[in-house]
Amino acid sequence: MTTKSHTTNKNIKQKILILQELGADHILDNSLNKIIEFQLAKYKQFRKEVRAELKKFENTYNIKSKAFFDRFQKGEMGDKTDYIEWASIYENLEYYDDKIATLEDAVKK
């Protein structure tokens, strides 16, 4: 973590603690949920775009992305430029899926 990032995180935590001490828990919770929902919407849009890109490869090579990626990871697909790009895009999908799951879990709490 960079110094600037650490300082920003410390400032955010201090602000949250101050709001909690002032009894603004409900407002704070609502505000944080709105921020999380906003970020969720962004990640879901990104995921939708990534899935559209993956669909092009699936249609071209007649294999689902998950099956392709599993085989690619095992070294069974070779290093064709399309395959490297496809694998990279699939990793983006996994990244967004992970972020979405984390944020959805945070909203439930």
N, C-alpha and C positions, 0 to 999 in steps of 0.2 A: 504494500500500500504506500502510495506516495505521501509526502508530508502534507501537500495541499489537500489530498483526499482525506487524510487522517484528521486534519483540522476541520474540514467541512463536516465530516461525520461527528466529530466532537461537538461542533456548534449545533448540529441538528439534534443530537441527543440532549444537549443542554436546553434547547428550546422546548423539546417535548416534555422534559422534566418540569420546566417552569409552568407550562400549560397544565400539566397534571397537578402540580402543587396548587394552582389557582382554581382547581375544580372543573377544568374544561375537558374532562375525559370524554364526555359524549360528543362534544364538538370536534375534538381531536380525532376520535374514532371515525366519525362521519367523514371528516376531511381526508383522512388517510385512506378510507375505503374509496372515496371518489378518485383520489390519485391512483390507487391500485387499479380501479376499473378503467381509467384512462389508459394506463400502461398496458393492461390486458387487451384492450381494444387494438392498440398499436401492434402488439405481438401477434394477435389473431389475424390482423390484416397481413402482416409480414408472412405468417405461416400460410395463409391462403395463396399469396403470391409464389411462395416457394413450392407449394403443392402443384401449382399450375406449371411451373418449370419442370418439376419432376415428371408430371404427366406426359410432357413432350418426349422425354427420354424413354418412359415406359412404353409409349406408343411406337417409338422408333425401334426399340430393341425387344419389344414384346415380353417384358419381364417387370414385375413389380419392384419398386425402389428398395423395399426392405430386403427382398430376396437378392437383388443385385448387390446391395451394400454388404450383406453377409458374405456373399461369394467374393466380392472385391476385397474385403478385409482378410479373407483367407488366401488371397493371391491367385484366385482362380479366374479372374477376368482379364488380367493383363494390365498394361499401362497406357492404353489408348487415351488420347486427349479427352474425348467425350466421357470416358469412364472416370477420369480424374475430376472433371468438372461435375459430373453427376454425383460422385461420392461427396464432393465438397458441398454441393447443394443439399444433399441428404443430411449431412452433418448440421447444416443450418436448420433444417426441420427439427432435428433432435434438440438443438439448442433452444429453439422457440417453444417446443413442446415442454421442455424442462422449465423454462421461465414461466410459461403459462400455468403449469401445475403448481409451481411455488406460489405464484400470485393468487391463484384460486384458493389454495390452502390458507393463505394469509387472510383472505376475505371471510372465510368460514369461521375463523377464530374470534 
